[in-house]
Amino acid sequence: MDFGIYIIITKPQLPYTTIAEKCVKNGIKMLQLREKDLSDKELVRIGREIKSITKGSETKFVVNDRPDIAVLCDADFLHLGQDDIAMEDARRVVGDMRIGLSTHSIEQAMAALAKNPDYIGFGPIYPTNAKAIPDKPVGTTLLKQVLAIAKIPVVAIGGIFPDNIEEVIDAGARNIAMVRHFMQTNEFDSRVLEINNLLNRVK
């Protein structure tokens, strides 16, 4: 089942709780907390606040990197990157919690798919400065190839903005993360509406 817009909270302009409320109101299906510079105490506090807002709604709460924080916040999903704890080890902490995996090449995508996660992220599609050490852009041709072999949702991520999103949609992507586009704005609702309209055009 596709998610559509996948929201990742990282250094947001709006308060965390405001974004969570807007995600619930707009029917966003996936909301990930990805903050690498906060203390564990802060992560747990913010995670629990977000979960209290998303609980019982269509919006699933995802915790990035940290199996322990995911359990403490009663998250719906754990998301793991290439440098994080292995999925098999994370399972010992989170039990049967659903898990998503980040991938940055065809090889990584195939290896991740073999582990039967609930979804994978694939990117960066375009150059991005969202990470301290950026991964090499994969482009839409490789995205098409991954979409062709994946039997689970693939979230396209990295350097995606309104001026290039149609290329990503044309490649077959139905799940898209646009970190800066949604975090560096106070116009969250109108941006969600704009991107949803583009995604809905191809259904």
C-alpha positions as CSV (number, residue, x, y, z in Angstrom):
1,M,0.0,0.0,0.0
2,D,1.4,3.4,-1.0
3,F,1.8,6.2,1.5
4,G,1.9,9.3,-0.8
5,I,3.7,12.1,1.0
6,Y,6.2,10.8,3.6
7,I,6.9,13.6,6.1
8,I,10.3,13.7,7.8
9,I,10.7,16.1,10.8
10,T,14.2,17.5,11.0
11,K,15.0,21.0,12.2
12,P,11.5,22.2,11.5
13,Q,10.4,25.8,11.3
14,L,7.1,25.0,12.9
15,P,6.8,23.3,16.3
16,Y,6.9,19.5,16.3
17,T,3.3,19.2,17.7
18,T,2.0,21.6,15.1
19,I,3.4,19.5,12.3
20,A,2.0,16.3,13.9
21,E,-1.5,18.0,14.1
22,K,-1.3,19.1,10.5
23,C,-0.2,15.7,9.3
24,V,-3.2,14.1,11.1
25,K,-5.5,16.8,9.7
26,N,-4.2,16.3,6.1
27,G,-4.3,12.5,6.2
28,I,-0.5,12.1,5.9
29,K,0.2,8.4,6.3
30,M,3.8,8.5,7.4
31,L,5.5,10.9,9.8
32,Q,9.1,10.3,10.8
33,L,11.1,12.0,13.6
34,R,14.7,12.4,12.4
35,E,16.7,14.5,14.8
36,K,20.3,13.6,15.2
37,D,21.4,16.5,17.5
38,L,18.8,16.2,20.3
39,S,19.5,14.4,23.6
40,D,17.8,11.1,24.2
41,K,15.6,12.7,26.8
42,E,14.4,15.3,24.3
43,L,13.8,12.6,21.7
44,V,11.7,10.6,24.0
45,R,9.7,13.7,25.1
46,I,9.1,14.9,21.6
47,G,8.4,11.4,20.3
48,R,5.8,10.8,23.0
49,E,4.1,14.2,22.2
50,I,3.9,13.3,18.5
51,K,2.6,9.8,19.3
52,S,-0.1,11.3,21.6
53,I,-1.3,13.3,18.6
54,T,-1.1,10.6,15.9
55,K,-2.5,7.8,18.0
56,G,-5.7,6.4,16.5
57,S,-5.3,8.4,13.3
58,E,-4.3,7.5,9.8
59,T,-0.8,8.9,10.5
60,K,1.8,6.4,11.4
61,F,4.6,7.6,13.6
62,V,8.1,6.5,12.6
63,V,11.3,6.9,14.7
64,N,14.6,7.2,12.8
65,D,17.8,5.2,13.8
66,R,16.9,4.3,17.4
67,P,15.1,1.0,18.2
68,D,15.2,1.9,22.0
69,I,13.5,5.3,21.4
70,A,11.0,3.8,19.0
71,V,9.9,1.4,21.8
72,L,9.8,4.0,24.5
73,C,7.7,6.3,22.3
74,D,5.4,3.4,21.2
75,A,6.2,4.2,17.5
76,D,4.4,2.4,14.7
77,F,7.6,2.1,12.6
78,L,11.4,2.1,13.1
79,H,13.5,3.4,10.2
80,L,17.1,2.3,9.8
81,G,19.8,3.7,7.7
82,Q,22.8,2.0,6.2
83,D,25.1,2.9,9.2
84,D,22.5,2.0,11.8
85,I,22.1,-1.2,13.8
86,A,21.3,-4.2,11.6
87,M,17.6,-5.0,11.1
88,E,18.0,-8.4,12.7
89,D,19.5,-6.8,15.9
90,A,16.9,-4.1,15.9
91,R,14.2,-6.9,16.0
92,R,15.5,-8.0,19.3
93,V,14.6,-4.6,20.7
94,V,11.4,-3.7,18.8
95,G,9.9,-7.1,18.4
96,D,7.4,-7.2,15.6
97,M,7.3,-3.4,15.1
98,R,7.3,-2.5,11.4
99,I,10.6,-1.4,9.9
100,G,11.8,0.6,6.9
101,L,15.3,0.7,5.5
102,S,17.2,3.5,3.7
103,T,19.1,2.5,0.5
104,H,21.4,4.5,-1.8
105,S,22.2,2.2,-4.7
106,I,20.7,-0.7,-6.6
107,E,22.8,-3.2,-4.7
108,Q,21.7,-1.7,-1.3
109,A,18.1,-1.8,-2.4
110,M,18.3,-5.4,-3.5
111,A,20.0,-6.4,-0.2
112,A,17.4,-4.5,1.8
113,L,14.5,-6.0,-0.1
114,A,15.8,-9.5,0.7
115,K,15.4,-8.7,4.4
116,N,11.6,-8.2,3.9
117,P,11.2,-4.7,5.4
118,D,7.9,-3.0,5.3
119,Y,9.2,-0.3,2.9
120,I,12.5,1.1,1.7
121,G,13.7,4.6,1.1
122,F,15.7,5.2,-2.1
123,G,17.9,8.2,-2.8
124,P,19.1,10.8,-2.9
125,I,17.3,11.1,-6.3
126,Y,19.0,14.6,-6.8
127,P,21.9,16.3,-5.1
128,T,21.0,17.4,-1.6
129,N,22.7,19.0,1.4
130,A,20.3,17.5,3.9
131,K,23.1,15.3,5.3
132,A,26.5,16.2,6.6
133,I,28.1,13.8,4.1
134,P,25.8,13.5,1.1
135,D,25.3,10.3,-0.7
136,K,25.8,10.3,-4.5
137,P,22.6,11.0,-6.4
138,V,20.9,7.9,-7.9
139,G,18.7,9.7,-10.4
140,T,15.3,8.6,-11.8
141,T,16.6,5.8,-14.1
142,L,17.8,3.8,-11.1
143,L,14.6,4.7,-9.2
144,K,12.6,3.2,-12.1
145,Q,14.7,0.0,-11.8
146,V,14.1,-0.3,-8.0
147,L,10.4,0.4,-8.4
148,A,10.2,-2.4,-11.0
149,I,11.7,-5.0,-8.6
150,A,10.2,-3.9,-5.3
151,K,7.0,-5.6,-4.1
152,I,6.8,-3.1,-1.2
153,P,6.5,0.7,-1.1
154,V,9.6,2.6,-2.2
155,V,10.0,6.2,-0.9
156,A,11.8,8.5,-3.2
157,I,13.9,11.0,-1.3
158,G,16.6,13.6,-1.7
159,G,16.7,16.9,-3.5
160,I,13.0,16.7,-4.6
161,F,11.2,20.0,-5.0
162,P,8.2,21.2,-7.0
163,D,10.3,22.0,-10.0
164,N,11.6,18.4,-10.4
165,I,8.9,16.3,-8.7
166,E,7.0,15.5,-12.0
167,E,10.1,13.6,-13.2
168,V,10.1,11.5,-10.1
169,I,6.3,10.8,-10.4
170,D,6.8,10.0,-14.1
171,A,9.5,7.5,-13.1
172,G,6.7,5.7,-11.1
173,A,7.2,7.0,-7.6
174,R,4.0,7.1,-5.5
175,N,5.8,7.7,-2.2
176,I,7.8,10.9,-1.9
177,A,9.8,12.6,0.9
178,M,10.7,16.3,0.5
179,V,12.5,17.2,3.7
180,R,13.4,20.9,3.1
181,H,10.2,21.7,1.2
182,F,8.1,20.8,4.2
183,M,10.4,21.7,7.0
184,Q,11.6,25.1,5.9
185,T,8.2,26.8,5.6
186,N,5.2,28.0,7.6
187,E,3.0,27.2,4.7
188,F,2.8,23.5,5.5
189,D,-0.8,22.9,4.6
190,S,-0.7,24.6,1.2
191,R,2.4,22.7,0.3
192,V,0.9,19.3,1.3
193,L,-2.2,20.2,-0.9
194,E,0.0,21.2,-3.8
195,I,2.1,17.9,-3.7
196,N,-1.0,15.7,-3.1
197,N,-2.6,17.2,-6.2
198,L,0.4,16.3,-8.3
199,L,0.5,12.7,-6.9
200,N,-3.3,12.3,-7.3
201,R,-3.1,13.2,-10.9
202,V,-1.5,9.9,-11.8
203,K,-3.7,7.6,-9.8
